[in-house]
Amino acid sequence: MADGFKLVEGIRAGSRTDFSSLVERYAREVYPFLSRISGSGAAERLTQQTFVKAWDGASTFHTDRPLRAWLLGLAVRVAGDHEGFDGRWDAAVGTALGASPGSTPQAATSPDDAGRLAARAVAELPFPQRVVLVLKAYQGATLPEIAATIDAPGDVVQALLNAAYRSYVNRISVRAKR
């Protein structure tokens, strides 16, 4: 935490060296996260936008939050803007699940196929559910860390996570029957 705070303080002072260190240290987390929630085609551009937002908004970093949560929170906002999400996590809890877009994949016949079907099922989740599921399942974040990352109450995070798991399991089981 202290090391991250020093980096942010350096960025606030205009240090490009500290900014480069921040990018080198955290791009390996931000890019895969964005790739999972917004697709690999958009992830590189969104990662760049996230770090531009970090440079421009270093003053928004508060030492009571982990640097990782702040950066992933910036990434969520950048991806949300890209997807048209208005940032209202409470309202997202009540959103009905949408229909699955795209083509219908066949049932998994190998571990690689199963991985592709799982990735597709995650990609088809509504944005808020996708974010919390990726933070939990792929980033290993705890509920309090997710709440800090998306700046939402814990009960909202839990409701979104429950809905995401139900929807994910439903999407996988529907594909397995095909």
Backbone as JSON, one array per atom type, in Angstrom:
{
  "sequence": "MADGFKLVEGIRAGSRTDFSSLVERYAREVYPFLSRISGSGAAERLTQQTFVKAWDGASTFHTDRPLRAWLLGLAVRVAGDHEGFDGRWDAAVGTALGASPGSTPQAATSPDDAGRLAARAVAELPFPQRVVLVLKAYQGATLPEIAATIDAPGDVVQALLNAAYRSYVNRISVRAKR",
  "N": [[0.83, -1.19, 0.0], [1.89, 1.27, 0.86], [3.91, 1.59, -1.01], [2.4, 1.75, -3.37], [1.01, 4.09, -2.79], [3.11, 5.9, -2.83], [3.77, 5.79, -5.55], [1.44, 6.9, -6.69], [1.5, 9.43, -5.49], [3.8, 10.39, -6.74], [2.86, 10.44, -9.38], [0.87, 12.34, -9.12], [2.52, 14.5, -8.78], [3.48, 14.71, -11.28], [5.33, 12.86, -12.27], [6.6, 11.0, -14.78], [8.06, 8.69, -14.7], [7.17, 7.35, -12.39], [4.57, 6.94, -13.26], [5.01, 5.22, -15.43], [6.02, 3.04, -14.02], [3.74, 2.33, -12.58], [2.04, 1.54, -14.69], [3.53, -0.61, -15.77], [3.48, -2.35, -13.58], [0.74, -2.86, -13.09], [-0.66, -3.3, -15.5], [-0.75, -5.94, -16.26], [-2.81, -6.93, -14.76], [-4.99, -5.29, -15.27], [-5.47, -5.38, -18.1], [-6.19, -8.21, -18.7], [-8.48, -8.35, -17.09], [-10.16, -6.39, -18.28], [-10.34, -7.56, -20.78], [-11.85, -9.82, -20.23], [-14.27, -8.7, -19.4], [-15.05, -6.98, -21.43], [-14.25, -7.98, -23.85], [-11.63, -9.16, -26.0], [-11.02, -7.63, -28.23], [-11.57, -4.97, -27.58], [-10.11, -4.56, -25.32], [-7.38, -3.65, -25.26], [-7.48, -0.93, -26.05], [-9.22, 0.02, -24.06], [-7.69, -0.5, -21.79], [-5.59, 1.29, -22.17], [-7.06, 3.67, -21.98], [-7.87, 3.46, -19.35], [-5.47, 3.81, -17.94], [-4.82, 6.36, -18.77], [-6.89, 7.69, -17.53], [-6.11, 7.19, -14.92], [-3.75, 8.69, -14.78], [-4.77, 11.28, -15.26], [-6.58, 11.44, -13.16], [-5.31, 11.07, -10.68], [-5.61, 12.38, -8.31], [-7.95, 11.43, -7.28], [-7.43, 9.12, -5.96], [-7.6, 7.47, -2.9], [-6.04, 6.87, 0.16], [-7.2, 4.99, 1.83], [-8.17, 2.96, 0.34], [-7.16, 0.07, -1.51], [-4.62, 0.28, -4.03], [-4.91, -1.38, -6.25], [-7.69, -1.89, -6.26], [-8.62, 0.69, -6.79], [-7.56, 1.14, -9.38], [-8.77, -0.98, -10.85], [-11.38, -0.19, -10.45], [-11.39, 2.2, -11.92], [-11.02, 1.01, -14.41], [-13.42, -0.41, -14.63], [-15.23, 1.73, -14.82], [-14.38, 2.89, -17.25], [-14.85, 0.75, -19.03], [-17.59, 0.5, -18.57], [-18.52, 2.94, -19.6], [-17.91, 2.45, -22.26], [-19.7, 0.4, -22.78], [-22.1, 1.59, -22.35], [-23.15, 1.62, -19.81], [-24.63, 3.13, -17.03], [-23.58, 3.35, -14.49], [-25.13, 2.95, -12.25], [-25.33, 0.9, -9.83], [-27.13, -0.1, -7.94], [-29.57, 0.03, -9.31], [-29.02, -1.79, -11.26], [-29.33, -4.25, -10.09], [-32.03, -4.86, -10.21], [-32.44, -5.27, -12.89], [-33.73, -7.13, -15.54], [-32.67, -10.28, -16.87], [-31.2, -10.33, -20.05], [-31.82, -11.55, -23.39], [-29.76, -14.06, -24.86], [-27.24, -12.93, -26.96], [-25.95, -13.33, -30.34], [-24.5, -16.2, -32.06], [-25.41, -19.69, -31.72], [-23.55, -21.79, -29.85], [-22.18, -25.15, -30.01], [-22.44, -28.1, -27.9], [-19.87, -28.72, -25.46], [-17.03, -30.55, -26.37], [-14.49, -30.99, -25.65], [-11.9, -29.99, -23.29], [-10.96, -27.46, -24.17], [-13.11, -26.58, -25.73], [-15.02, -26.42, -23.7], [-13.94, -24.37, -22.19], [-14.18, -22.25, -24.01], [-16.98, -22.12, -24.22], [-17.62, -21.42, -21.59], [-16.37, -18.92, -21.42], [-17.88, -17.58, -23.32], [-20.4, -17.66, -22.11], [-19.92, -16.02, -19.89], [-19.34, -13.63, -21.23], [-21.82, -12.99, -22.26], [-23.33, -12.18, -20.13], [-25.2, -9.59, -18.47], [-23.66, -6.36, -18.21], [-23.13, -5.33, -15.44], [-23.35, -7.71, -13.91], [-21.43, -9.28, -15.14], [-19.09, -7.89, -14.49], [-18.9, -8.15, -11.62], [-18.78, -10.94, -11.4], [-16.44, -11.59, -12.84], [-14.55, -10.18, -11.3], [-14.76, -11.65, -8.9], [-14.46, -14.45, -9.62], [-12.29, -14.61, -11.46], [-10.39, -12.68, -10.76], [-10.16, -13.11, -8.11], [-11.18, -11.56, -6.07], [-12.48, -10.47, -2.91], [-15.77, -10.06, -1.4], [-15.89, -7.53, 0.02], [-13.71, -6.28, -1.31], [-14.65, -6.2, -3.93], [-16.86, -4.53, -3.59], [-15.51, -2.18, -2.85], [-14.1, -1.74, -5.21], [-16.05, -1.29, -7.21], [-17.45, 0.64, -6.0], [-19.88, 0.27, -4.54], [-22.58, -0.74, -2.36], [-22.23, -3.59, -0.13], [-24.46, -5.37, -0.09], [-25.6, -4.95, -2.55], [-23.57, -5.82, -4.24], [-23.52, -8.53, -3.49], [-26.1, -9.33, -4.35], [-25.88, -8.87, -7.12], [-23.82, -10.66, -7.7], [-25.01, -13.12, -7.0], [-27.08, -13.18, -8.92], [-25.51, -13.21, -11.21], [-24.14, -15.68, -11.0], [-26.35, -17.46, -11.1], [-27.36, -16.89, -13.67], [-25.13, -17.45, -15.26], [-24.76, -20.24, -14.78], [-27.2, -21.14, -15.8], [-26.95, -20.41, -18.51], [-24.77, -22.01, -19.28], [-25.81, -24.59, -18.8], [-27.94, -24.67, -20.62], [-26.55, -24.6, -23.03], [-25.14, -26.99, -22.81], [-27.11, -28.85, -23.15], [-27.66, -28.63, -25.79]],
  "CA": [[0.0, 0.0, 0.0], [2.75, 2.46, 0.94], [4.59, 1.7, -2.3], [1.4, 2.25, -4.31], [0.74, 5.49, -2.45], [4.26, 6.68, -3.33], [3.61, 5.9, -7.0], [0.37, 7.86, -6.97], [2.02, 10.76, -5.13], [4.7, 10.78, -7.83], [2.03, 10.77, -10.54], [0.24, 13.64, -8.8], [3.56, 15.52, -8.97], [3.83, 14.75, -12.7], [6.43, 11.95, -12.57], [6.34, 10.0, -15.82], [8.72, 7.46, -14.26], [6.22, 6.68, -11.5], [3.44, 6.5, -14.08], [5.49, 4.03, -16.17], [6.08, 1.95, -13.04], [2.35, 1.94, -12.32], [1.55, 0.82, -15.86], [4.24, -1.9, -15.83], [3.08, -3.2, -12.47], [-0.69, -3.2, -13.05], [-1.25, -3.61, -16.8], [-0.98, -7.39, -16.31], [-4.09, -7.21, -14.12], [-6.05, -4.48, -15.88], [-5.79, -5.87, -19.44], [-7.02, -9.43, -18.69], [-9.78, -8.02, -16.51], [-10.96, -5.74, -19.32], [-10.57, -8.54, -21.85], [-12.94, -10.7, -19.81], [-15.56, -8.03, -19.28], [-15.42, -6.23, -22.64], [-13.76, -8.66, -25.04], [-10.22, -8.91, -26.31], [-10.92, -6.59, -29.25], [-11.63, -3.64, -26.98], [-9.33, -4.51, -24.08], [-6.16, -2.83, -25.35], [-7.88, 0.48, -26.04], [-9.78, 0.32, -22.75], [-6.57, -0.48, -20.85], [-4.92, 2.59, -22.35], [-7.95, 4.69, -21.44], [-7.84, 3.33, -17.89], [-4.25, 4.42, -17.41], [-4.95, 7.81, -18.98], [-7.77, 8.15, -16.45], [-5.3, 7.16, -13.69], [-2.85, 9.85, -14.85], [-5.58, 12.49, -15.11], [-7.37, 11.45, -11.93], [-4.54, 10.59, -9.53], [-6.11, 13.04, -7.09], [-9.11, 10.7, -6.77], [-6.98, 7.97, -5.2], [-7.64, 7.66, -1.46], [-5.16, 5.87, 0.78], [-7.96, 3.97, 2.55], [-8.49, 1.91, -0.63], [-5.98, -0.48, -2.17], [-4.36, 0.81, -5.36], [-5.49, -2.32, -7.22], [-9.14, -1.64, -6.31], [-8.81, 1.98, -7.46], [-7.3, 0.97, -10.81], [-9.83, -1.8, -11.43], [-12.57, 0.66, -10.45], [-11.27, 3.06, -13.11], [-11.25, 0.14, -15.58], [-14.87, -0.68, -14.68], [-15.9, 2.93, -15.33], [-14.04, 3.02, -18.67], [-15.61, -0.29, -19.73], [-19.0, 0.85, -18.48], [-18.77, 3.99, -20.61], [-17.85, 1.77, -23.56], [-20.9, -0.44, -22.93], [-23.31, 2.37, -22.12], [-23.64, 1.43, -18.43], [-24.68, 4.45, -16.38], [-22.93, 3.33, -13.19], [-26.09, 2.79, -11.14], [-25.26, -0.51, -9.45], [-28.38, -0.46, -7.26], [-30.58, -0.18, -10.34], [-28.65, -2.98, -12.04], [-29.82, -5.46, -9.41], [-33.39, -5.14, -10.65], [-32.5, -5.44, -14.33], [-34.01, -8.5, -15.98], [-31.65, -10.86, -17.75], [-31.52, -10.19, -21.46], [-31.65, -12.73, -24.22], [-28.38, -14.3, -25.28], [-26.98, -12.51, -28.32], [-24.96, -14.08, -31.1], [-24.81, -17.53, -32.56], [-25.57, -20.73, -30.73], [-22.47, -22.76, -29.91], [-22.51, -26.54, -29.76], [-22.0, -28.59, -26.6], [-18.43, -28.9, -25.34], [-16.53, -31.9, -26.6], [-13.12, -31.03, -25.12], [-11.67, -28.92, -22.32], [-10.87, -26.18, -24.87], [-14.48, -26.2, -26.06], [-15.67, -26.04, -22.45], [-13.42, -23.04, -21.85], [-14.8, -21.28, -24.92], [-18.39, -21.98, -23.83], [-17.64, -20.67, -20.33], [-16.04, -17.52, -21.75], [-19.03, -17.03, -24.03], [-21.45, -17.47, -21.12], [-19.56, -14.83, -19.12], [-19.44, -12.47, -22.12], [-23.22, -12.69, -22.51], [-23.98, -11.64, -18.94], [-25.32, -8.12, -18.44], [-22.4, -5.75, -17.77], [-22.87, -5.32, -13.99], [-23.14, -9.08, -13.44], [-20.15, -9.7, -15.7], [-18.03, -7.24, -13.71], [-18.73, -8.76, -10.3], [-18.38, -12.33, -11.57], [-15.02, -11.61, -13.23], [-13.77, -9.79, -10.13], [-14.77, -12.74, -7.93], [-13.98, -15.73, -10.12], [-11.02, -14.54, -12.18], [-9.44, -11.81, -10.05], [-10.06, -13.6, -6.74], [-11.54, -10.49, -5.13], [-13.49, -10.75, -1.88], [-16.93, -9.17, -1.52], [-15.52, -6.14, 0.35], [-12.85, -5.73, -2.36], [-15.52, -5.88, -5.08], [-17.63, -3.33, -3.2], [-14.6, -1.03, -2.94], [-13.72, -1.54, -6.61], [-17.14, -0.69, -7.98], [-18.04, 1.69, -5.15], [-21.29, -0.09, -4.33], [-22.77, -1.42, -1.08], [-22.02, -5.04, -0.13], [-25.67, -6.12, -0.43], [-25.76, -4.83, -4.0], [-22.57, -6.73, -4.81], [-23.99, -9.91, -3.27], [-27.25, -9.58, -5.23], [-25.38, -8.99, -8.49], [-23.06, -11.9, -7.8], [-25.99, -14.22, -7.02], [-27.73, -13.18, -10.23], [-24.5, -13.6, -12.21], [-23.94, -17.13, -10.91], [-27.55, -18.14, -11.62], [-27.43, -16.7, -15.12], [-24.01, -18.18, -15.85], [-25.08, -21.66, -14.72], [-28.29, -21.35, -16.73], [-26.42, -20.33, -19.88], [-23.93, -23.19, -19.51], [-26.65, -25.79, -18.88], [-28.69, -24.61, -21.88], [-25.61, -24.97, -24.09], [-24.78, -28.38, -22.65], [-28.22, -29.65, -23.65], [-27.75, -28.53, -27.26]],
  "C": [[0.86, 1.24, 0.0], [3.46, 2.68, -0.38], [3.64, 2.25, -3.36], [1.08, 3.71, -4.07], [1.86, 6.38, -2.96], [4.18, 6.85, -4.84], [2.57, 6.95, -7.35], [0.8, 9.28, -6.61], [2.96, 11.27, -6.21], [3.93, 11.18, -9.08], [1.34, 12.11, -10.33], [1.23, 14.78, -9.03], [4.04, 15.6, -10.42], [4.97, 13.83, -13.11], [6.02, 10.9, -13.61], [6.98, 8.66, -15.46], [7.79, 6.67, -13.34], [5.01, 6.17, -12.27], [3.83, 5.24, -14.86], [5.56, 2.83, -15.24], [4.69, 1.43, -12.72], [1.81, 1.1, -13.47], [2.21, -0.56, -15.93], [3.74, -2.86, -14.77], [1.64, -3.7, -12.6], [-1.33, -3.53, -14.39], [-1.55, -5.1, -16.93], [-2.25, -7.81, -15.58], [-5.23, -6.51, -14.85], [-6.44, -5.05, -17.25], [-6.61, -7.16, -19.42], [-8.41, -9.2, -18.11], [-10.68, -7.4, -17.57], [-11.26, -6.68, -20.48], [-11.75, -9.45, -21.5], [-14.28, -9.98, -19.74], [-15.99, -7.31, -20.55], [-14.93, -6.86, -23.93], [-12.34, -8.24, -25.4], [-10.05, -7.81, -27.35], [-10.89, -5.19, -28.68], [-10.66, -3.46, -25.83], [-8.09, -3.62, -24.16], [-6.49, -1.34, -25.28], [-8.42, 0.88, -24.67], [-8.7, 0.35, -21.67], [-5.84, 0.85, -20.94], [-5.77, 3.71, -21.75], [-7.96, 4.66, -19.91], [-6.61, 4.02, -17.32], [-4.2, 5.93, -17.68], [-5.81, 8.41, -17.87], [-7.0, 8.16, -15.12], [-4.35, 8.36, -13.65], [-3.64, 11.14, -14.57], [-6.26, 12.59, -13.74], [-6.64, 10.94, -10.7], [-5.03, 11.21, -8.23], [-7.32, 12.31, -6.5], [-8.73, 9.46, -5.98], [-6.97, 8.32, -3.72], [-6.86, 6.53, -0.8], [-5.91, 4.81, 1.57], [-8.41, 2.83, 1.64], [-7.2, 1.35, -1.21], [-5.84, 0.11, -3.58], [-4.98, -0.07, -6.44], [-6.98, -2.08, -7.37], [-9.43, -0.33, -7.03], [-8.63, 1.82, -8.97], [-8.38, 0.12, -11.48], [-11.16, -1.05, -11.45], [-12.56, 1.62, -11.63], [-11.55, 2.24, -14.37], [-12.73, -0.17, -15.74], [-15.6, 0.53, -15.26], [-15.61, 3.14, -16.82], [-14.83, 2.0, -19.48], [-17.1, -0.01, -19.7], [-19.39, 1.94, -19.46], [-18.82, 3.38, -22.0], [-19.13, 0.98, -23.83], [-22.2, 0.32, -22.7], [-23.91, 2.18, -20.74], [-23.55, 2.75, -17.69], [-24.09, 4.48, -14.98], [-23.85, 3.16, -12.01], [-26.19, 1.32, -10.77], [-26.53, -0.96, -8.75], [-29.47, -0.78, -8.29], [-30.3, -1.45, -11.14], [-29.15, -4.26, -11.4], [-31.19, -5.84, -9.92], [-33.52, -5.39, -12.13], [-32.75, -6.9, -14.69], [-32.9, -8.99, -16.89], [-32.13, -10.75, -19.19], [-31.35, -11.52, -22.19], [-30.2, -12.86, -24.65], [-28.19, -13.86, -26.72], [-26.06, -13.48, -29.05], [-25.44, -15.45, -31.5], [-24.87, -18.53, -31.41], [-24.43, -21.73, -30.84], [-22.95, -24.16, -29.61], [-22.01, -26.94, -28.37], [-20.5, -28.83, -26.62], [-18.06, -30.36, -25.56], [-15.11, -32.06, -26.09], [-12.97, -29.93, -24.07], [-11.55, -27.54, -22.98], [-12.26, -25.68, -25.24], [-15.22, -25.73, -24.81], [-15.22, -24.65, -22.02], [-14.03, -21.96, -22.72], [-16.27, -21.05, -24.56], [-18.51, -21.18, -22.53], [-17.36, -19.19, -20.6], [-17.22, -16.85, -22.44], [-20.18, -16.74, -23.06], [-21.17, -16.23, -20.27], [-19.77, -13.59, -19.98], [-20.88, -12.05, -22.35], [-23.96, -12.16, -21.29], [-24.16, -10.14, -19.08], [-24.07, -7.52, -17.77], [-22.18, -5.78, -16.26], [-22.6, -6.72, -13.43], [-21.78, -9.61, -13.91], [-18.99, -9.15, -14.87], [-17.82, -7.95, -12.38], [-18.29, -10.22, -10.4], [-16.89, -12.43, -11.94], [-14.14, -11.2, -12.05], [-13.66, -10.93, -9.12], [-14.06, -13.98, -8.46], [-12.59, -15.67, -10.75], [-9.97, -13.71, -11.45], [-9.27, -12.25, -8.6], [-10.41, -12.56, -5.68], [-12.58, -10.97, -4.13], [-14.67, -9.79, -2.08], [-16.6, -7.74, -1.1], [-14.61, -5.5, -0.71], [-13.67, -5.36, -3.6], [-16.31, -4.62, -4.78], [-16.76, -2.08, -3.3], [-14.25, -0.71, -4.39], [-14.82, -0.84, -7.39], [-17.87, 0.41, -7.22], [-19.55, 1.48, -5.0], [-21.41, -0.79, -2.98], [-22.63, -2.94, -1.23], [-23.26, -5.83, -0.5], [-25.96, -6.06, -1.92], [-24.8, -5.79, -4.71], [-23.04, -8.17, -4.67], [-25.16, -10.25, -4.19], [-26.79, -9.74, -6.68], [-24.61, -10.29, -8.69], [-23.98, -13.11, -7.84], [-26.66, -14.31, -8.39], [-26.76, -13.63, -11.31], [-24.27, -15.1, -12.19], [-25.13, -17.89, -11.47], [-27.61, -18.06, -13.14], [-26.33, -17.48, -15.83], [-24.32, -19.68, -15.9], [-26.2, -21.99, -15.71], [-27.79, -21.35, -18.17], [-25.58, -21.54, -20.22], [-24.82, -24.43, -19.66], [-27.49, -25.82, -20.16], [-27.79, -25.06, -23.04], [-25.23, -26.45, -24.02], [-25.87, -29.3, -23.18], [-28.31, -29.64, -25.18], [-26.82, -29.47, -27.95]]
}
